[in-house]
Amino acid sequence: MPEKTIERITEMEECFDILSRAVKDNSFTHNELTDDLLRKLTDYYDSGQWLSDYEKDERGELPPDLKRGVLSEDGVYNLLCDIEQLK
């Protein structure tokens, strides 16, 4: 497994976690940090890279201890919809 894949998933997981917590805690606001995280996560999801990483996970190619909530089938989509509703 290329280290780059693990680094990318870890970075996107961090973006996903921060934004999810903010939405869940009802503390999400648009600012430079959240807009940057949102852009990164949206670019990842829309680029096809998310699907590639998801397929690697489905094939069991990712380390079992890798945190990967960002790869849940509906997680990113639902989060993006929740943020859009907050606008």
N, C-alpha and C positions, 0 to 999 in steps of 0.2 A: 504494500500500500504506500503510494508516494506520500511523503511528509506534507507536501503542498495540499493534498486533499484534506488531511487531518487539520492542518492549520486553518484552511478555509472554513471547514465545518465548525471548528472551535470559535472562530471570529464571528461567524453568522449566528451561532448559538448565543454568544454574548449579546449581540444586537437584539436578537429575538427575546432573550430573557429580560433585558432592560426595558424594552418597549412593552412587553407583556405585563411586567410588574407595574409600570406606570398606568397602563390602561386598567388593570385589575384594581389598583389602589385609587383609581379615579384622580390621578395626579398628572395625567398626560397633558402636556402643553407643547405647542410648536415653539421650538427655540433652535439655536444652532446645533446643539448636541442631538436632540431627538430628530431633527430634520436630516442630519447627516446619517444617523443610524437607520432611519427609515429609507433613505435613498439607497444605502448599501444593501439593505435587506430586500428592497424592491428590485434592484438591479440583479441581485443574486437569483431571486425567484423567477424573474422574467427572462433571464439570459439562457436558460436551459441547463445551467450548471446545477441548479437545485435538483432538477430531474435526474441528471447524471449521478449526483451524490445519493439521491433517494434510491436509484436502481442499484448502486453499489451496496447500500444498506440492505436492500431486499435480497441480494445475492449472498449476504453474510461476509462481505469483504471489508467491513469496518471493524476495528478493535471492539470487543464487547464492552470495555469500560469507557468508551467514548460517549460523552453526553451528546444526544442527538435529537432533542425535542424539535429543533428547527426542521427536521426531516419528516415530521408527522404529516400525513396526507393532507389534513385540513388546517393544521396549525398556523402556518404563515398566511394563508388565504384568509382565514377567519380574523387573524390579528389585523391585517390590512383593511378588511371591511370594518372592524370595530373602530380603527383610527379614522377611517373616512367618515363614519357616522358622528365622530366627535367634532369634526370640523364645523 
